[in-house]
C-alpha cells in the first residue's frame, strides 16, 4: 500500500510543468489541519505529510495532537511537523499558513443526518474561523466539517464581520462526492477508474449532491437511464452507506481524508502557478440564484481564478438541479442565521 501511495505522489509531481517544482525547489508552503487528532484528521495529516508541496505541517486539535504529530513526523518526507493542542496554541498553528484544512467536529452516527450535526459543528467552525480571520486572514480555507452546505456560509459571515472575507479563498470540500461518482461510474461502465472524470455540482448532502454523469468521460454507451438514476442515488447516499457499514463505529473518515488531501494538493498547485488546475468545490457563486454552489472551479495563485458554468445538462439532471435548490437554499440560510446570532 505504501508503494501505491508513493507511486501516486510521484504521478502527482509529474503533473507539474517541466519548469515546475521538485520537492527541493517548491516554494515554502505551510498547511494546517484543524481537528488533526480525529477520524478524518489523522489520515489526512499522514497524506499531507506525504505531499512534496508541503514544507511545514501544523496539526491542531483540542487534545491528542502531540502524539499524532510525533507519529507523523517520523515519516521521511520534506515537511516539518508540529503539533498544537488547546485554544492557547491555535495562534501558533495558524500563523503563516497558506492553506488551512478544517475537518474538526463530531462525526455522523447511524440515523444522523448532516443537519443533526449542525449545532455542535457550527459552533466549532465559527470559533476556528474567528481565529483564522485574526491570525492567517489570507490563507485558503478548505472546509470539510459538516454540514458543508451551512458551515461554508458560516465561515463567510465570520470573515465578513472581521473584514477579511475574500470569496476566492473559501472552499467547501465536495471532492469526496467526485471521488465516489468516479468510482461508482467506472465500476458500472467497466472502464479504468484512473481515467474517469465526473463533475459533481450543487451541495454536499443528500439530494443537493448532483453528479453530472451526462458529462462523464470516457463516455459510456452501456448505461441505461435506470443505471444513471441508481448511480446518482448511490453517490448521494455514499456517506450513509459507510456509516451503516461501520455499524455505529464511525463514518467516512478514510475516503474523506483522501479526498481532502487531493483537494488541498490542487489548491497548492494553484498557489504555485501550475496552469489548468480544475476541481469541483462549494464556493461563492453566481451561476445559479443561490449565493453558494458547487461546480467546477479553476484554481490559481489567488485561490479561485474562475467559477465555471454547469455546461449542458440532461433532462434528468435539470430536474435534479431544480429539486436540490430549496434544500440547499435552506441550509445556506441556516448557516448565515447562525453566524449572525450574538
PEBELBEL-V345912 format. One line per field, one symbol per residue. phi: phi as a letter, one per 30 degrees, with the letter a starting at -180 (. if undefined). A space follows every 50 residues. Layout:
phi = ???
This chain:
phi = .edddddddddedddddeddcdddcdedbcbcccjdcdddeddddddddd dddccbcccbadaideddddddddddbeddcbcbbiedcdeddceidcbc cccdkcddbeidcddddeeddddddeddddddedcbdcddcccceddeec dddeedddddddicdbddccbddcedddededdddddddhbdddcdbbdb bjbbahdddbdcddcdbddccccdedddddddddddceddededddhicl bdcdddddddddddddddddediddhcbbdadbdabdbdddbadadbdca dcjdcacdddidcdddddddddddedddeddddddddddcdf
